[in-house]
Each structure stands twice: as structure tokens, then as C-alpha cells.
Amino acid sequence: MQATGSCLHLSGVRLSGTIGGSDLGHVVVKYKVTMDQPEEGRPDYDGIASKIGELQEVQTYEIKPLAFGMMFIEVQAVLEDGEGTVDEFEARVRGTDPLVGQIETLEMGRL
């Protein structure tokens, strides 16, 4: 991690804003996103993960086994540290597909 001017570079992530100034900081949040099971078949995990991966804040996502053939999507996102930003991001994740069920925070840390 290195600071250059008014940008922070972290493993290829570029965050605009002032470091140590009045601008809000950023947090890295890792989520476990589970799917509701349809009446027939199984969720399109690849398709849903791809839609979630298109959200601007998402840095990485990976489909992982849960139990009994079910999977979950682990998502890592960089969000502004401010009131309501986490809730807004989670709402947008839910909006990517009607089968998105629970969104559980696994880890959170400041940048």
C-alpha cells in the first residue's frame, strides 16, 4: 500500500480522496452470499456471481461449497466508510437476482 498525492493504491485498487484529510475513508468487507433454492433445478451460481462481480465496489468473488450440493458466493468489496453505504451496497447485491438470499458479513477492516 502506498500513498501518492490524493490517491491510495492497494493491490491494483485505486481510491480517490484525501488521506488524513476530511474525506471519508474506505473499508474492505468480505461477504457470504447465499441463494434461495428454486422449486426446480438449482440457482445459476455462475450467472449470479458474474452479476455481483459487475458492481463497481466488488474486488473479488468466488463460488464456494456450502453443503449438500449448495454453494455460496464469497464477495470482497471496498466501500466508503460512511453511514448507509454498507446497507446500500447489500441492497444492490440483493437486486442482482431474485434468488439472492442471505448476505452475511464475514470480515470487515479499514484501509
The first five atom37 places (N, CA, C, CB, O) and aatype in JSON, in Angstrom:
{
  "aatype": [12, 5, 0, 16, 7, 15, 4, 10, 8, 10, 15, 7, 19, 1, 10, 15, 7, 16, 9, 7, 7, 15, 3, 10, 7, 8, 19, 19, 19, 11, 18, 11, 19, 16, 12, 3, 5, 14, 6, 6, 7, 1, 14, 3, 18, 3, 7, 9, 0, 15, 11, 9, 7, 6, 10, 5, 6, 19, 5, 16, 18, 6, 9, 11, 14, 10, 0, 13, 7, 12, 12, 13, 9, 6, 19, 5, 0, 19, 10, 6, 3, 7, 6, 7, 16, 19, 3, 6, 13, 6, 0, 1, 19, 1, 7, 16, 3, 14, 10, 19, 7, 5, 9, 6, 16, 10, 6, 12, 7, 1, 10],
  "atom_mask": [
    [1, 1, 1, 1, 1],
    [1, 1, 1, 1, 1],
    [1, 1, 1, 1, 1],
    [1, 1, 1, 1, 1],
    [1, 1, 1, 0, 1],
    [1, 1, 1, 1, 1],
    [1, 1, 1, 1, 1],
    [1, 1, 1, 1, 1],
    [1, 1, 1, 1, 1],
    [1, 1, 1, 1, 1],
    [1, 1, 1, 1, 1],
    [1, 1, 1, 0, 1],
    [1, 1, 1, 1, 1],
    [1, 1, 1, 1, 1],
    [1, 1, 1, 1, 1],
    [1, 1, 1, 1, 1],
    [1, 1, 1, 0, 1],
    [1, 1, 1, 1, 1],
    [1, 1, 1, 1, 1],
    [1, 1, 1, 0, 1],
    [1, 1, 1, 0, 1],
    [1, 1, 1, 1, 1],
    [1, 1, 1, 1, 1],
    [1, 1, 1, 1, 1],
    [1, 1, 1, 0, 1],
    [1, 1, 1, 1, 1],
    [1, 1, 1, 1, 1],
    [1, 1, 1, 1, 1],
    [1, 1, 1, 1, 1],
    [1, 1, 1, 1, 1],
    [1, 1, 1, 1, 1],
    [1, 1, 1, 1, 1],
    [1, 1, 1, 1, 1],
    [1, 1, 1, 1, 1],
    [1, 1, 1, 1, 1],
    [1, 1, 1, 1, 1],
    [1, 1, 1, 1, 1],
    [1, 1, 1, 1, 1],
    [1, 1, 1, 1, 1],
    [1, 1, 1, 1, 1],
    [1, 1, 1, 0, 1],
    [1, 1, 1, 1, 1],
    [1, 1, 1, 1, 1],
    [1, 1, 1, 1, 1],
    [1, 1, 1, 1, 1],
    [1, 1, 1, 1, 1],
    [1, 1, 1, 0, 1],
    [1, 1, 1, 1, 1],
    [1, 1, 1, 1, 1],
    [1, 1, 1, 1, 1],
    [1, 1, 1, 1, 1],
    [1, 1, 1, 1, 1],
    [1, 1, 1, 0, 1],
    [1, 1, 1, 1, 1],
    [1, 1, 1, 1, 1],
    [1, 1, 1, 1, 1],
    [1, 1, 1, 1, 1],
    [1, 1, 1, 1, 1],
    [1, 1, 1, 1, 1],
    [1, 1, 1, 1, 1],
    [1, 1, 1, 1, 1],
    [1, 1, 1, 1, 1],
    [1, 1, 1, 1, 1],
    [1, 1, 1, 1, 1],
    [1, 1, 1, 1, 1],
    [1, 1, 1, 1, 1],
    [1, 1, 1, 1, 1],
    [1, 1, 1, 1, 1],
    [1, 1, 1, 0, 1],
    [1, 1, 1, 1, 1],
    [1, 1, 1, 1, 1],
    [1, 1, 1, 1, 1],
    [1, 1, 1, 1, 1],
    [1, 1, 1, 1, 1],
    [1, 1, 1, 1, 1],
    [1, 1, 1, 1, 1],
    [1, 1, 1, 1, 1],
    [1, 1, 1, 1, 1],
    [1, 1, 1, 1, 1],
    [1, 1, 1, 1, 1],
    [1, 1, 1, 1, 1],
    [1, 1, 1, 0, 1],
    [1, 1, 1, 1, 1],
    [1, 1, 1, 0, 1],
    [1, 1, 1, 1, 1],
    [1, 1, 1, 1, 1],
    [1, 1, 1, 1, 1],
    [1, 1, 1, 1, 1],
    [1, 1, 1, 1, 1],
    [1, 1, 1, 1, 1],
    [1, 1, 1, 1, 1],
    [1, 1, 1, 1, 1],
    [1, 1, 1, 1, 1],
    [1, 1, 1, 1, 1],
    [1, 1, 1, 0, 1],
    [1, 1, 1, 1, 1],
    [1, 1, 1, 1, 1],
    [1, 1, 1, 1, 1],
    [1, 1, 1, 1, 1],
    [1, 1, 1, 1, 1],
    [1, 1, 1, 0, 1],
    [1, 1, 1, 1, 1],
    [1, 1, 1, 1, 1],
    [1, 1, 1, 1, 1],
    [1, 1, 1, 1, 1],
    [1, 1, 1, 1, 1],
    [1, 1, 1, 1, 1],
    [1, 1, 1, 1, 1],
    [1, 1, 1, 0, 1],
    [1, 1, 1, 1, 1],
    [1, 1, 1, 1, 1]
  ],
  "atom_positions": [
    [[0.86, -1.16, 0.0], [0.0, 0.0, 0.0], [0.9, 1.22, 0.0], [-0.97, 0.0, 1.22], [1.86, 1.29, 0.76]],
    [[0.58, 2.16, -0.85], [1.36, 3.39, -0.88], [0.47, 4.57, -1.18], [2.47, 3.3, -1.91], [-0.49, 4.45, -1.94]],
    [[0.77, 5.68, -0.6], [0.01, 6.9, -0.84], [0.75, 7.73, -1.87], [-0.22, 7.7, 0.48], [1.95, 7.95, -1.75]],
    [[0.02, 8.2, -2.87], [0.61, 9.08, -3.87], [-0.36, 10.2, -4.12], [0.95, 8.31, -5.18], [-1.44, 9.98, -4.68]],
    [[-0.02, 11.38, -3.72], [-0.91, 12.53, -3.92], [-2.22, 12.32, -3.2], [0.0, 0.0, 0.0], [-2.24, 12.1, -1.99]],
    [[-3.33, 12.4, -3.95], [-4.63, 12.25, -3.32], [-5.25, 10.9, -3.61], [-5.55, 13.35, -3.78], [-6.46, 10.74, -3.5]],
    [[-4.43, 9.9, -3.98], [-4.95, 8.57, -4.27], [-4.21, 7.53, -3.45], [-4.84, 8.26, -5.77], [-3.04, 7.72, -3.11]],
    [[-4.89, 6.44, -3.14], [-4.31, 5.33, -2.41], [-4.29, 4.15, -3.35], [-5.12, 5.01, -1.1], [-5.3, 3.83, -3.97]],
    [[-3.16, 3.48, -3.47], [-3.03, 2.31, -4.32], [-2.88, 1.09, -3.43], [-1.82, 2.44, -5.3], [-1.98, 1.04, -2.59]],
    [[-3.76, 0.1, -3.61], [-3.76, -1.11, -2.8], [-4.01, -2.29, -3.72], [-4.82, -1.05, -1.65], [-5.15, -2.5, -4.15]],
    [[-2.99, -3.04, -4.03], [-3.13, -4.23, -4.88], [-3.96, -3.93, -6.12], [-3.77, -5.36, -4.09], [-4.88, -4.68, -6.44]],
    [[-3.64, -2.88, -6.81], [-4.35, -2.55, -8.03], [-5.63, -1.78, -7.82], [0.0, 0.0, 0.0], [-6.3, -1.43, -8.79]],
    [[-6.01, -1.51, -6.58], [-7.22, -0.76, -6.29], [-6.86, 0.71, -6.2], [-7.9, -1.24, -4.96], [-5.9, 1.07, -5.51]],
    [[-7.59, 1.55, -6.88], [-7.32, 2.98, -6.84], [-8.5, 3.66, -6.16], [-7.08, 3.56, -8.26], [-9.63, 3.58, -6.63]],
    [[-8.23, 4.33, -5.06], [-9.26, 5.01, -4.29], [-8.96, 6.49, -4.29], [-9.35, 4.46, -2.85], [-7.89, 6.91, -3.83]],
    [[-9.86, 7.29, -4.78], [-9.67, 8.73, -4.78], [-10.03, 9.29, -3.43], [-10.5, 9.4, -5.88], [-10.81, 8.69, -2.69]],
    [[-9.5, 10.42, -3.1], [-9.81, 11.07, -1.84], [-8.54, 11.5, -1.15], [0.0, 0.0, 0.0], [-7.44, 11.18, -1.59]],
    [[-8.69, 12.23, -0.09], [-7.56, 12.73, 0.66], [-7.23, 11.77, 1.78], [-7.83, 14.13, 1.2], [-8.12, 11.3, 2.48]],
    [[-5.97, 11.48, 1.96], [-5.54, 10.63, 3.05], [-5.22, 11.52, 4.24], [-4.31, 9.76, 2.65], [-4.4, 12.43, 4.15]],
    [[-5.88, 11.25, 5.35], [-5.66, 12.05, 6.55], [-6.42, 13.36, 6.54], [0.0, 0.0, 0.0], [-6.29, 14.14, 7.48]],
    [[-7.2, 13.63, 5.5], [-7.98, 14.86, 5.42], [-9.39, 14.62, 5.9], [0.0, 0.0, 0.0], [-9.65, 13.71, 6.68]],
    [[-10.29, 15.45, 5.42], [-11.67, 15.35, 5.88], [-12.51, 14.36, 5.09], [-12.31, 16.69, 5.81], [-13.64, 14.07, 5.47]],
    [[-11.96, 13.82, 3.98], [-12.74, 12.86, 3.2], [-12.93, 11.57, 3.97], [-12.05, 12.58, 1.86], [-12.13, 11.23, 4.84]],
    [[-14.01, 10.85, 3.66], [-14.29, 9.59, 4.3], [-13.25, 8.56, 3.91], [-15.69, 9.1, 3.95], [-12.69, 8.62, 2.81]],
    [[-12.99, 7.62, 4.8], [-12.08, 6.52, 4.5], [-12.82, 5.41, 3.78], [0.0, 0.0, 0.0], [-13.96, 5.56, 3.35]],
    [[-12.14, 4.29, 3.66], [-12.72, 3.13, 3.0], [-12.57, 1.91, 3.88], [-12.07, 2.9, 1.63], [-11.66, 1.83, 4.71]],
    [[-13.46, 0.96, 3.7], [-13.4, -0.32, 4.4], [-13.45, -1.45, 3.37], [-14.55, -0.45, 5.43], [-14.06, -1.33, 2.31]],
    [[-12.78, -2.53, 3.71], [-12.86, -3.76, 2.92], [-13.81, -4.69, 3.66], [-11.43, -4.42, 2.7], [-13.63, -4.95, 4.85]],
    [[-14.81, -5.18, 2.95], [-15.8, -6.06, 3.56], [-15.86, -7.36, 2.77], [-17.2, -5.38, 3.61], [-15.95, -7.35, 1.54]],
    [[-15.81, -8.48, 3.5], [-15.95, -9.79, 2.87], [-17.31, -10.35, 3.27], [-14.79, -10.77, 3.3], [-17.65, -10.39, 4.45]],
    [[-18.09, -10.78, 2.27], [-19.45, -11.26, 2.48], [-19.58, -12.73, 2.07], [-20.44, -10.4, 1.69], [-18.85, -13.24, 1.22]],
    [[-20.55, -13.39, 2.69], [-21.01, -14.71, 2.29], [-22.44, -14.5, 1.78], [-20.95, -15.77, 3.48], [-23.33, -14.14, 2.54]],
    [[-22.63, -14.73, 0.48], [-23.93, -14.52, -0.15], [-24.52, -15.9, -0.49], [-23.81, -13.63, -1.44], [-23.96, -16.65, -1.29]],
    [[-25.66, -16.22, 0.13], [-26.32, -17.5, -0.14], [-27.54, -17.27, -1.02], [-26.72, -18.2, 1.18], [-28.1, -16.18, -1.08]],
    [[-27.95, -18.34, -1.7], [-29.08, -18.28, -2.62], [-30.27, -19.02, -2.04], [-28.7, -18.85, -3.99], [-30.11, -20.04, -1.36]],
    [[-31.47, -18.51, -2.32], [-32.7, -19.26, -2.06], [-32.77, -20.35, -3.13], [-33.98, -18.33, -2.08], [-32.38, -20.12, -4.27]],
    [[-33.25, -21.5, -2.76], [-33.32, -22.61, -3.71], [-34.64, -22.55, -4.49], [-33.18, -23.97, -2.98], [-35.71, -22.47, -3.88]],
    [[-34.57, -22.59, -5.82], [-35.81, -22.59, -6.62], [-36.53, -23.92, -6.45], [-35.5, -22.33, -8.12], [-35.95, -24.9, -6.0]],
    [[-37.81, -23.94, -6.81], [-38.59, -25.17, -6.67], [-38.04, -26.29, -7.54], [-40.05, -24.91, -7.01], [-38.09, -27.46, -7.16]],
    [[-37.52, -25.93, -8.7], [-36.93, -26.93, -9.6], [-35.53, -26.49, -9.98], [-37.81, -27.14, -10.86], [-35.27, -25.31, -10.18]],
    [[-34.64, -27.45, -10.08], [-33.28, -27.15, -10.5], [-32.47, -26.51, -9.38], [0.0, 0.0, 0.0], [-32.78, -26.66, -8.2]],
    [[-31.43, -25.81, -9.8], [-30.57, -25.12, -8.84], [-30.26, -23.74, -9.35], [-29.27, -25.92, -8.58], [-30.39, -23.48, -10.55]],
    [[-29.86, -22.85, -8.48], [-29.56, -21.48, -8.92], [-28.41, -21.47, -9.94], [-29.2, -20.6, -7.71], [-27.55, -22.35, -9.93]],
    [[-28.41, -20.5, -10.8], [-27.31, -20.28, -11.74], [-26.21, -19.52, -10.99], [-27.79, -19.49, -13.03], [-26.08, -18.3, -11.12]],
    [[-25.41, -20.26, -10.21], [-24.4, -19.63, -9.37], [-23.41, -18.79, -10.2], [-23.64, -20.7, -8.58], [-23.05, -17.68, -9.8]],
    [[-22.99, -19.33, -11.34], [-22.04, -18.58, -12.19], [-22.64, -17.28, -12.68], [-21.6, -19.43, -13.39], [-21.99, -16.23, -12.64]],
    [[-23.89, -17.32, -13.14], [-24.56, -16.12, -13.64], [-24.76, -15.07, -12.55], [0.0, 0.0, 0.0], [-24.54, -13.88, -12.78]],
    [[-25.19, -15.53, -11.37], [-25.43, -14.6, -10.26], [-24.1, -14.0, -9.81], [-26.13, -15.32, -9.08], [-24.02, -12.79, -9.57]],
    [[-23.07, -14.84, -9.68], [-21.75, -14.34, -9.26], [-21.22, -13.32, -10.25], [-20.76, -15.5, -9.12], [-20.63, -12.31, -9.85]],
    [[-21.43, -13.56, -11.52], [-20.98, -12.62, -12.55], [-21.68, -11.27, -12.43], [-21.21, -13.21, -13.93], [-21.04, -10.23, -12.57]],
    [[-22.99, -11.3, -12.17], [-23.74, -10.04, -11.99], [-23.24, -9.28, -10.77], [-25.25, -10.33, -11.85], [-23.07, -8.06, -10.82]],
    [[-23.0, -10.0, -9.67], [-22.47, -9.36, -8.47], [-21.09, -8.79, -8.75], [-22.42, -10.36, -7.29], [-20.76, -7.69, -8.3]],
    [[-20.29, -9.53, -9.5], [-18.93, -9.09, -9.84], [-18.89, -7.82, -10.67], [0.0, 0.0, 0.0], [-17.86, -7.15, -10.73]],
    [[-20.0, -7.48, -11.33], [-20.05, -6.26, -12.15], [-20.25, -5.0, -11.31], [-21.16, -6.38, -13.16], [-20.07, -3.89, -11.81]],
    [[-20.63, -5.16, -10.04], [-20.79, -3.98, -9.18], [-19.43, -3.32, -8.98], [-21.42, -4.37, -7.81], [-18.43, -4.0, -8.74]],
    [[-19.42, -2.02, -9.07], [-18.18, -1.24, -9.06], [-17.31, -1.52, -7.83], [-18.5, 0.22, -9.12], [-16.08, -1.55, -7.95]],
    [[-17.9, -1.72, -6.68], [-17.15, -1.88, -5.44], [-16.52, -3.26, -5.27], [-18.05, -1.6, -4.27], [-15.62, -3.43, -4.44]],
    [[-16.97, -4.23, -6.04], [-16.51, -5.62, -5.87], [-15.09, -5.77, -6.42], [-17.48, -6.6, -6.59], [-14.81, -5.43, -7.57]],
    [[-14.21, -6.28, -5.56], [-12.83, -6.53, -5.95], [-12.64, -7.98, -6.38], [-11.88, -6.18, -4.79], [-11.98, -8.24, -7.38]],
    [[-13.21, -8.92, -5.62], [-13.12, -10.34, -5.96], [-14.42, -11.03, -5.58], [-11.91, -11.0, -5.25], [-15.16, -10.56, -4.71]],
    [[-14.68, -12.14, -6.23], [-15.78, -13.01, -5.85], [-15.41, -14.43, -6.23], [-17.12, -12.58, -6.54], [-14.68, -14.66, -7.19]],
    [[-15.93, -15.39, -5.46], [-15.61, -16.79, -5.69], [-16.79, -17.64, -5.23], [-14.32, -17.19, -4.94], [-17.39, -17.38, -4.19]],
    [[-17.12, -18.65, -6.01], [-18.18, -19.58, -5.66], [-17.55, -20.69, -4.83], [-18.9, -20.15, -6.93], [-16.56, -21.3, -5.23]],
    [[-18.15, -20.95, -3.65], [-17.59, -21.95, -2.73], [-18.69, -22.91, -2.28], [-16.93, -21.26, -1.5], [-19.86, -22.54, -2.23]],
    [[-18.3, -24.15, -1.95], [-19.3, -25.13, -1.49], [-19.82, -24.78, -0.1], [-18.7, -26.54, -1.48], [-19.08, -24.3, 0.76]],
    [[-21.11, -25.04, 0.1], [-21.75, -24.79, 1.4], [-22.1, -26.13, 2.04], [-23.02, -23.9, 1.23], [-21.48, -26.52, 3.04]],
    [[-23.07, -26.83, 1.49], [-23.47, -28.16, 2.0], [-24.49, -28.77, 1.05], [-24.05, -28.06, 3.44], [-25.27, -28.06, 0.42]],
    [[-24.48, -30.1, 0.94], [-25.48, -30.84, 0.17], [-25.62, -30.31, -1.26], [-26.81, -30.77, 0.87], [-26.74, -30.21, -1.77]],
    [[-24.51, -29.99, -1.9], [-24.54, -29.5, -3.27], [-24.85, -28.03, -3.41], [0.0, 0.0, 0.0], [-24.79, -27.48, -4.51]],
    [[-25.2, -27.39, -2.31], [-25.46, -25.95, -2.36], [-24.13, -25.2, -2.32], [-26.39, -25.5, -1.18], [-23.14, -25.69, -1.79]],
    [[-24.13, -24.02, -2.87], [-22.94, -23.19, -2.93], [-23.25, -21.82, -2.34], [-22.42, -23.06, -4.39], [-24.42, -21.48, -2.12]],
    [[-22.2, -21.04, -2.08], [-22.37, -19.64, -1.72], [-21.33, -18.84, -2.49], [-22.23, -19.41, -0.18], [-20.36, -19.4, -3.01]],
    [[-21.54, -17.55, -2.56], [-20.61, -16.67, -3.26], [-19.91, -15.81, -2.22], [-21.35, -15.78, -4.33], [-20.56, -15.08, -1.47]],
    [[-18.59, -15.92, -2.18], [-17.81, -15.07, -1.28], [-17.41, -13.83, -2.07], [-16.54, -15.82, -0.73], [-16.81, -13.92, -3.14]],
    [[-17.76, -12.67, -1.53], [-17.57, -11.39, -2.23], [-16.71, -10.49, -1.36], [-18.93, -10.71, -2.56], [-16.97, -10.33, -0.16]],
    [[-15.69, -9.89, -1.96], [-14.9, -8.88, -1.26], [-15.11, -7.55, -1.96], [-13.38, -9.27, -1.22], [-14.94, -7.44, -3.18]],
    [[-15.47, -6.53, -1.18], [-15.78, -5.22, -1.74], [-15.08, -4.13, -0.95], [-17.3, -4.98, -1.76], [-14.85, -4.28, 0.25]],
    [[-14.74, -3.05, -1.62], [-14.18, -1.86, -0.99], [-15.28, -0.8, -1.0], [-12.88, -1.34, -1.73], [-15.76, -0.4, -2.06]],
    [[-15.69, -0.37, 0.2], [-16.79, 0.58, 0.34], [-16.32, 1.81, 1.08], [-17.96, -0.06, 1.08], [-15.39, 1.75, 1.88]],
    [[-16.97, 2.94, 0.81], [-16.69, 4.15, 1.58], [-17.16, 3.92, 3.0], [-17.38, 5.39, 0.97], [-18.18, 3.28, 3.23]],
    [[-16.4, 4.44, 3.95], [-16.76, 4.3, 5.37], [-17.68, 5.46, 5.73], [-15.48, 4.28, 6.28], [-17.22, 6.53, 6.11]],
    [[-18.96, 5.22, 5.61], [-19.93, 6.26, 5.92], [-21.28, 5.63, 6.22], [0.0, 0.0, 0.0], [-21.53, 4.48, 5.87]],
    [[-22.11, 6.38, 6.85], [-23.43, 5.89, 7.24], [-24.25, 5.49, 6.02], [-24.18, 6.95, 8.05], [-24.41, 6.26, 5.08]],
    [[-24.76, 4.26, 6.05], [-25.65, 3.79, 5.0], [-24.98, 3.15, 3.8], [0.0, 0.0, 0.0], [-25.67, 2.53, 2.99]],
    [[-23.67, 3.28, 3.64], [-23.02, 2.74, 2.44], [-23.05, 1.22, 2.4], [-21.59, 3.23, 2.35], [-23.21, 0.63, 1.33]],
    [[-22.88, 0.57, 3.56], [-22.92, -0.89, 3.61], [-24.33, -1.37, 3.28], [-22.48, -1.41, 5.01], [-24.49, -2.3, 2.48]],
    [[-25.34, -0.77, 3.87], [-26.73, -1.17, 3.6], [-27.08, -0.97, 2.13], [-27.7, -0.36, 4.47], [-27.75, -1.82, 1.53]],
    [[-26.63, 0.13, 1.55], [-26.92, 0.41, 0.14], [-26.25, -0.63, -0.76], [-26.45, 1.82, -0.25], [-26.86, -1.11, -1.71]],
    [[-25.01, -0.98, -0.46], [-24.31, -1.99, -1.25], [-25.01, -3.34, -1.14], [-22.84, -2.12, -0.79], [-25.23, -4.01, -2.15]],
    [[-25.37, -3.74, 0.07], [-26.06, -5.02, 0.26], [-27.39, -5.05, -0.48], [-26.28, -5.28, 1.76], [-27.77, -6.09, -1.02]],
    [[-28.1, -3.94, -0.52], [-29.36, -3.86, -1.27], [-29.11, -4.04, -2.76], [-30.06, -2.51, -1.01], [-29.9, -4.68, -3.45]],
    [[-28.01, -3.47, -3.26], [-27.69, -3.64, -4.68], [-27.3, -5.08, -4.99], [-26.57, -2.69, -5.09], [-27.6, -5.58, -6.08]],
    [[-26.61, -5.75, -4.06], [-26.29, -7.18, -4.24], [-27.6, -7.98, -4.32], [-25.38, -7.71, -3.08], [-27.76, -8.83, -5.19]],
    [[-28.53, -7.7, -3.4], [-29.83, -8.39, -3.42], [-30.57, -8.14, -4.73], [-30.69, -7.93, -2.24], [-31.27, -9.02, -5.23]],
    [[-30.4, -6.96, -5.29], [-31.08, -6.6, -6.52], [-30.51, -7.25, -7.77], [0.0, 0.0, 0.0], [-31.1, -7.13, -8.84]],
    [[-29.38, -7.93, -7.67], [-28.79, -8.54, -8.86], [-29.57, -9.75, -9.35], [-27.37, -8.95, -8.58], [-29.54, -10.07, -10.53]],
    [[-30.29, -10.44, -8.41], [-31.05, -11.63, -8.79], [-32.08, -11.93, -7.71], [-30.11, -12.85, -9.01], [-31.8, -11.77, -6.52]],
    [[-33.28, -12.36, -8.1], [-34.32, -12.66, -7.11], [-33.97, -13.82, -6.18], [-35.61, -12.96, -7.81], [-34.56, -13.93, -5.1]],
    [[-33.03, -14.68, -6.56], [-32.66, -15.81, -5.72], [-31.62, -15.47, -4.65], [-32.14, -16.93, -6.58], [-31.32, -16.3, -3.8]],
    [[-31.07, -14.25, -4.68], [-30.11, -13.87, -3.64], [-30.86, -13.87, -2.32], [-29.46, -12.46, -3.93], [-31.87, -13.19, -2.16]],
    [[-30.34, -14.66, -1.38], [-30.98, -14.8, -0.07], [-30.25, -13.99, 0.98], [0.0, 0.0, 0.0], [-30.32, -12.76, 0.98]],
    [[-29.57, -14.67, 1.87], [-28.86, -14.0, 2.96], [-27.53, -13.43, 2.51], [-28.64, -14.96, 4.11], [-26.85, -13.99, 1.65]],
    [[-27.19, -12.29, 3.11], [-25.88, -11.69, 2.91], [-25.28, -11.52, 4.29], [-25.97, -10.31, 2.13], [-25.77, -10.73, 5.1]],
    [[-24.23, -12.28, 4.56], [-23.6, -12.29, 5.88], [-22.21, -11.66, 5.79], [-23.52, -13.74, 6.44], [-21.41, -12.01, 4.92]],
    [[-21.92, -10.74, 6.7], [-20.59, -10.14, 6.75], [-19.64, -11.11, 7.44], [-20.62, -8.77, 7.49], [-19.88, -11.52, 8.58]],
    [[-18.55, -11.48, 6.75], [-17.57, -12.38, 7.32], [-16.41, -11.63, 7.96], [-17.05, -13.31, 6.25], [-15.95, -12.01, 9.04]],
    [[-15.96, -10.57, 7.31], [-14.84, -9.77, 7.8], [-15.03, -8.33, 7.38], [-13.48, -10.31, 7.28], [-15.65, -8.05, 6.35]],
    [[-14.5, -7.41, 8.18], [-14.53, -6.0, 7.81], [-13.28, -5.34, 8.39], [-15.83, -5.3, 8.33], [-12.92, -5.6, 9.54]],
    [[-12.63, -4.5, 7.62], [-11.45, -3.79, 8.1], [-11.26, -2.49, 7.36], [0.0, 0.0, 0.0], [-11.69, -2.34, 6.22]],
    [[-10.62, -1.55, 8.01], [-10.35, -0.24, 7.4], [-9.13, -0.31, 6.5], [-10.14, 0.84, 8.48], [-8.21, -1.09, 6.73]],
    [[-9.14, 0.52, 5.49], [-7.95, 0.69, 4.64], [-7.15, 1.85, 5.15], [-8.34, 0.91, 3.15], [-6.1, 2.17, 4.59]]
  ]
}
